[in-house]
Amino acid sequence: MSSLLRNLRYTVRVLWNNPGLTLTVLLTLALGIGANTAIFTVDYATLLAPLPYPQPDQLVVVWSKIQTFHNSMSAGDFTDWKRENTSFQDLNAFTGGAFNIASKDQPENINGRQVTPGFYKMFGRPFFLGRDFLPEEGIDGKSHVVILTHKLWSHLGADRKLVGQSMRINGEPYTVVGILSPGLDDRGDSQLAVPLVFKPEQLNHDFHWLLSIGRLKPGVTVQQAQANMDSVALHIAQENPKSNKGWGVFVEPLKNDFLPSERKQTLWLLLGAVAFILLIACVNVANMHLARAAGRQREMAVRASLGATRKRLVRQLLTESLVLALLGAAVGIGVAKLLLHLFKTSMPSEITRLIPGWQSMGINVRALGFTFVIALATGIIFGLTPALGASRPDLTDGLKEAGKNFLLGSRQRLHSMLVVFEVACVYRSRLGPANQRGSGEKRHRWKQEGANRVHVHQWI
């Protein structure tokens, strides 16, 4: 511990006496580490973070399938799926719509949705006031009930006595039975929900207009549910060959289902691109360490002649590298916060509101851990090689004239190798994304499926 404290004190003096080099290294590392931290935070919030529901891995989207395309389903398909499946605890359908409500000020047109009873219970969404729809409220004649988002409830006056009272929707009286808790539901287009009731003429297999989400039974995997629904779809096609021939089912995890595959690929490629930027920054830092060591050959030779072991010199130089890396990471966190702010303000709201946790996204514990690991790796990997070279001075030449012939021999070869590696990183970072582009046909299919997926999350 005393040796570490001595190393740290000496490191502070050395860095303070070389402000130009210190600031250059700090800014170089801050930009590389900050960009990686920001993109990791975005990728984690978008692709890796669990959905904000109880047991989110059980939630799946169930699509109708024609050839290889995702599609909405018919009311007849939904009722058959719900009756014949053996994989789901619950399966619910929903669709969007526009509703005219009578507010205190003036009539308003509000986007909303129709959902089968049990929709909110299946998600485990909490209610601020009231309750979810009851099963019997999905029957015609008992369906004039409504659930409001907290945002709409606040807009209507935030009256706690509103639950149980009547409000006019599309010119007819509806009883308010529940107010959703503030949060995720307030960010979407849909501001109210009424029960989805199927009229007799709607129970057919021809008109595809519904979307469906289910919760798997405990222990049932997505693959098992897919196999089960394949057999259900085959049975429905045998019973209804005119409407269902060639139609199948896709069962997919709800997590990230709203993101088209090329957008997820872009996010991963972006993380890879900033990783190359960090590598380039680290190579530059390693070269700066090498150049800095040229002016310290006399110092290293004097310390070695006074009895300092090579291990002691490496430890000192590595301490300096780690301190610079950790300071660069600290500044990089500020850079990451600035980049995240730019991401949040520049991304279109129709995209960000579909990502749970986007608005609250920030530098959390995972991002800090990621930054700390990057800083340690940077300090050790790209500080160790220059430290090993500088800690083996030629005492005779070093004491005569320190830096005259420093970049000769093995050190010059190391410098050249780092430059070659840096050029390769720059070339790869520019070439990589272009090679990942798909064919025009694939991009067209991704665009079509992406529109369907975004449509799902506009209503959940």
Beta strands, then each sheet from edge to edge (+ up, - down):
strand 1: 59-66
strand 2: 69-71
strand 3: 73-74
strand 4: 88-102
strand 5: 107-115
strand 6: 127-130
strand 7: 145-148
strand 8: 166-169
strand 9: 172-180
strand 10: 192-195
strand 11: 208-216
strand 12: 247-253
sheet 1: 2+ 1- 11+ 3-
sheet 2: 2+ 1- 12+
sheet 3: 2+ 1- 11+ 4- 5+ 10+ 7- 9- 6+
sheet 4: 2+ 1- 11+ 4- 5+ 10+ 7- 9- 8+
end
